[in-house]
């Protein structure tokens, strides 16, 4: 294994740790807003790290650019989805 392979896999493992932390946050936090905060922050960073690790292992820059675009689209859709869920949870609370 080269140094590039070790770095890519290490960053992907770190991203997986953030995904697991977000999952634990969903299961352990008491209310919808805390759960939503945990899952949106941890999963966004986890996906960014996994995309970065995968792009390090990628053979060319075009694949890395596609991974970056996928990460941007998922981050935007996650923010929109989180906002909608929080708005409905706030509406149901009052």
Buried (B, 14 or more C-beta within 10 A) or exposed (E): EEEEEEBBBEBBEBBBEBBEBBBEBBEEBEEBBEBBBBBBBBBBBBBBBBBBBBBBBBEEEEEBEEBBEEBEEBBEEBEEEBEEBBEEBEEEEE
